[in-house]
């Protein structure tokens, strides 16, 4: 019985050590990043995400057209707003949301989903809070690691490879 208790304690220690080692997100192939901005309305918006790299792959491989994509890597990308905002003219209540998208050649659907604290590949459409359609464009420069930027006027840009997808937050 004593050996069983000792073995259980040792296994628990090893498990907790491995779990804490895996929590160092900076050592992942797709590193974490976060951007935030205070809008003129006073709303603070932020995007917390992981940055996948192109690594010589095509956008068609990275973001399959017509299929829900997690818009990042690892855990779900999280969009947070401190106040109600309008995204492309549609209201999104204050709170945290996971971000998914449906890429297309001429149009992308951006999805703000109520379930934000999850792994990025878990998606349930019945939890969508908002969907907006935007036009993708050609980026000014090639971006190896997927990157979000937010300017002071509320323009959010997603840049990856030679693609840029912008949406307006007010």
C-alpha positions in Angstrom: 0.0 0.0 0.0 2.9 2.4 0.9 4.5 1.7 -2.5 1.2 2.5 -4.3 1.0 5.9 -2.5 4.6 6.8 -3.3 4.1 5.8 -6.9 0.9 7.8 -7.1 2.7 10.9 -5.7 5.6 10.5 -8.1 3.3 10.1 -11.1 1.3 13.2 -10.0 4.6 15.2 -9.7 5.7 14.1 -13.2 2.3 15.0 -14.7 2.2 18.4 -13.1 5.8 19.1 -14.2 5.0 18.2 -17.8 1.8 20.3 -17.8 3.7 23.3 -16.5 6.4 22.8 -19.1 3.8 22.7 -21.9 2.3 26.0 -20.7 5.3 28.0 -22.0 3.6 29.2 -25.1 6.7 31.1 -26.4 8.4 27.8 -27.2 5.6 26.7 -29.6 6.2 26.7 -33.4 3.3 29.2 -33.6 4.1 31.8 -31.0 1.6 33.8 -29.0 0.9 37.5 -29.8 -1.6 40.1 -28.6 -2.6 43.5 -30.0 -4.9 46.1 -28.4 -6.2 49.6 -29.1 -8.5 52.1 -27.4 -11.0 53.4 -29.9 -12.3 57.0 -29.9 -15.5 55.7 -28.3 -13.4 54.6 -25.3 -13.9 50.9 -26.1 -10.7 48.9 -25.6 -10.4 46.0 -28.1 -7.8 43.3 -28.1 -6.9 40.2 -30.1 -5.0 37.4 -28.4 -3.8 34.8 -30.9 -1.0 32.4 -32.0 0.9 33.1 -35.2 1.2 30.3 -37.6 3.9 30.6 -40.3 3.6 30.1 -44.1 6.7 27.9 -44.3 6.5 27.8 -48.1 2.8 26.6 -48.2 0.1 28.1 -50.3 -2.8 30.1 -48.9 -5.1 27.5 -50.4 -3.5 24.9 -48.1 -3.4 27.2 -45.1 -6.9 28.6 -45.3 -9.1 26.3 -47.3 -11.8 28.3 -49.3 -15.3 27.8 -48.1 -14.4 26.0 -44.9 -14.4 27.2 -41.3 -10.8 28.1 -40.3 -9.7 28.8 -36.8 -8.0 32.1 -37.8 -4.7 31.3 -36.0 -3.1 28.4 -34.3 -3.3 26.5 -31.0 -6.0 27.9 -28.7 -8.8 29.8 -30.3 -8.0 33.4 -31.3 -9.7 35.7 -28.7 -11.3 39.0 -29.6 -12.2 41.1 -26.6 -14.1 44.4 -26.3 -14.7 46.4 -23.1 -17.9 47.9 -24.6 -20.5 47.2 -27.2 -19.0 47.9 -30.6 -20.1 47.8 -34.2 -18.1 45.5 -36.6 -18.8 46.4 -40.2 -21.9 48.1 -39.0 -23.2 45.2 -36.9 -23.4 45.2 -33.1 -21.2 43.0 -31.0 -21.9 43.2 -27.3 -19.0 43.7 -24.8 -17.2 40.5 -24.0 -14.8 37.9 -25.2 -15.3 35.9 -28.4 -13.3 33.3 -30.4 -12.6 34.3 -34.0 -13.1 31.9 -36.9 -13.4 32.7 -40.6 -14.5 31.2 -43.8 -12.0 32.3 -46.4 -12.9 32.8 -50.1 -11.2 34.3 -53.1 -13.7 37.3 -53.3 -15.1 37.3 -49.8 -14.3 36.2 -46.3 -16.8 35.6 -43.5 -15.5 36.6 -40.1 -17.2 34.8 -37.2 -17.2 35.9 -33.6 -18.2 32.9 -31.5 -19.4 33.1 -27.9 -17.2 30.2 -26.8 -13.8 31.7 -26.5 -11.9 29.6 -23.9 -11.2 26.5 -26.0 -8.8 24.9 -28.4 -9.0 26.5 -31.8 -10.2 23.6 -33.8 -13.4 23.3 -31.8 -16.2 25.2 -33.5 -19.9 25.2 -32.9 -22.0 27.4 -35.2 -24.9 27.6 -32.7 -22.6 29.7 -30.5 -22.0 32.4 -33.2 -22.6 35.9 -31.8 -21.9 37.7 -35.1 -20.9 37.0 -38.7 -19.7 39.7 -41.1 -18.6 39.5 -44.7 -15.5 41.4 -45.9 -13.4 41.6 -49.0 -9.8 40.2 -48.9 -7.1 42.1 -50.6 -3.5 41.7 -51.7 -1.1 42.7 -48.9 1.5 45.4 -49.5 4.3 43.0 -48.4 4.6 39.3 -47.7 4.0 38.3 -44.1 5.5 35.0 -43.0 3.7 34.9 -39.6 0.0 35.6 -39.4 -0.4 39.0 -37.9 -3.2 41.2 -36.6 -2.9 45.0 -36.4 -5.4 47.5 -35.1 -5.1 51.2 -36.0 -6.4 54.1 -33.9 -9.4 54.5 -36.2 -10.5 50.9 -35.5 -9.4 49.3 -38.7 -8.3 45.7 -37.9 -6.0 44.0 -40.4 -5.2 40.4 -40.7 -2.1 39.9 -42.8 -0.7 36.5 -43.8 1.4 35.6 -46.8 0.3 37.9 -49.6 -3.3 38.3 -48.3 -4.8 41.1 -46.1 -8.3 41.0 -44.7 -9.5 44.3 -43.1 -12.6 45.0 -41.0 -13.9 48.1 -39.2 -14.6 48.3 -35.5 -16.4 51.3 -34.1 
